[in-house]
């Protein structure tokens, strides 16, 4: 039945509805788009095993307050009461000691081409023995390896592989480098450090693939054994670091500066997540910072995002977006800017920054042309930054 109402009643009811929409219904929408929620990880209370297990070792960097401990490896500085587990899931407080559960406890072991790290200027077309143990100090919504990075060491399959075993494997197979990769090696710092030290003594290169979220002292100590790194610069915005990764920007910038000071060869990776990392102004500021603080020679890799993990509703990065960001970086003055995850794209190849001829022509991970001789462009003799002569 149709209810007949006067104009006055109609206006009154519309007014009430508007008030409802203004006061109640708007709660369905984000209140303030500028306020982004941090996704930083939390301490796992009472989640430690009662006794250390076979793969346990005491942490290298921690302080004690009675029976409580505070880890000093990364800026999370986890404070653990007895029985607690860290944000990165691989450290626990057992009876007042900080214990790593990741030591000698690899969950992934593969032989990769070095280009997969990605490293385009570090002994191209050589192999790298890649290892990982479970854990990560970040909570990236787009994580590609969440099955191992967002898991406890006890939850994943493991290979008993102590530092001497890793190095022996590399030597027996004649593989020139070992990479600490896939999950976050900062979470298995002690395992990485001891392996790297032993590898160096055997003439094997050490490659660190990381989010760079580490404190100065442990990084400083690690650099004495590092030969190369690929470090993610996930964005150039602190809010985005908080809301997409659960970290902060400045410690990562500090890592780049320290690697640069120490003369470690590194390459920079930025995964271009649509809606988060495709802001051209931000990329321009990022490239200007790289140029000013690190110089033009460290390669920058813009990697195509594909929907995954907690961002599986986002589209893949449009290739045009990657190309525009690459143009911005080149115009800003960076010499070597690559596009990754787009098979067959011209920006996989290396071009001389002086004469612009092709130095390395790549077909996926294979090389079909190599025009660098004694570290110089074969055409114009310009020195090409990187590590070229095989050991
Ligand atoms: S390395 Fe792990 S335990 Fe140490 S502070 Fe970082 S997240 Fe916490």
Boltz pocket constraint, residues with backbone or C-beta under 6 A from the ligand:
constraints:
  - pocket:
      binder: B
      contacts: [[A, 71], [A, 72], [A, 73], [A, 74], [A, 75], [A, 76], [A, 77], [A, 78], [A, 86], [A, 87], [A, 88], [A, 89], [A, 91], [A, 136], [A, 137], [A, 186], [A, 187]]
      max_distance: 6.0
